[in-house]
Amino acid sequence: MGKNPYEVIIRPVITEKSNVASAYGQYTFVVDQQANKVEIAEAVSYIFDVDVVKVRVINQAPKFGRWGRKRVQRKSAYKKAVVSVPPGQRIEAFEGV
């Protein structure tokens, strides 16, 4: 294992869409921007003690907020990972939400 798993997985994404996907064994996390699919799969399997079937990553571009015609605030870029686990396995952190 190359990196510390707790540095690869930053936080889970708890939204309406991710809650629906968790019923099908897909869980969404915000991950380190330098992490690759192999490191993400190893970190999730180590932290949550599940087998990982598939990892998909999304690089979210930075967004700009506006106040009238002026650009005021910049939201940071980040990387999300959608991790699929086999049927019958669950990640308990998502269940009580």
N, C-alpha and C positions, 0 to 999 in steps of 0.2 A: 504494500500500500504506500503510495508516494506521499500524499498530503494527509494532514490530520482531517478525519472525516467531519469533525465539528467545524472546521473552517471551510469545507467545501459546501455543506448545506447551511445556508444562512437562516432561512425561516420557511415555514409552509405558507402557501397561498390559500387563504380561506375566503372564497367567494361563492356565489350561487352556482356558477358554472363548475367550479372545482368540486363542490359538494355533490353535484349530480354525477360527475365523472368518477368520484370515489366509489360510487355504487357499482361501477364496472371495473374496479381494480386499477384506476388511474389516479395518481396523486401528483400534485403540482407543488414545486418548491422554487424559491429564489436561491440561486447558487452563485458561487464565486465566478467572476467573469473569465478567469483563466482556466477553469475546470473543463475537462472534456467528458465525453459520455462514459468512458470506462471508470474514471475517478468518481463520477456521480453515482454510477451503479454500485461501486464498492462501498461508498459512503452510506448510501441508503440501506444496503444489505447489512452493514456493520451496525448502524445506529438502531434500526428498527427490526432487525433479525428476520428479514423476509428475503425471498428470492426475487431477483429483478429479471423480467422478461425483455423489456424494451425501454429505451430512454430516448426521448425527443427533446431537443433544446430550441429555445426561442431567444434570440437577441433582441431585446426591446430597446428601440432607439430613444434618445432623450426627447422630451417634450417641452414646449415653451408655453408658459402661462401668459395671459394678456391682461392689461388694465387699460381699457380704451384702445388706442392705437399703438401703445407701447408694449414691447416685450419686457416683462418684469421678472418673471421667475423661471428658472430652468430646472426641470425635474431630471434627475440623473438617469443615465442608461443602466440597464441591468439585464441579467440573464435568467431565464426561467427554464425549468426542466420538468417535463411530464414523464413520470416513471410508472410503468405498467408492471403489476405483480400478477402471478398466476391465480386462477380461480381458487377460492378457498383460503387464500391468505389475505390479511388485512393489516393496515397500519392503524393502531389504536388511537393515535394522536388526532386523527381526523373524525373519529366516530362520535364523540360527544358534542359536536358543534352544531 
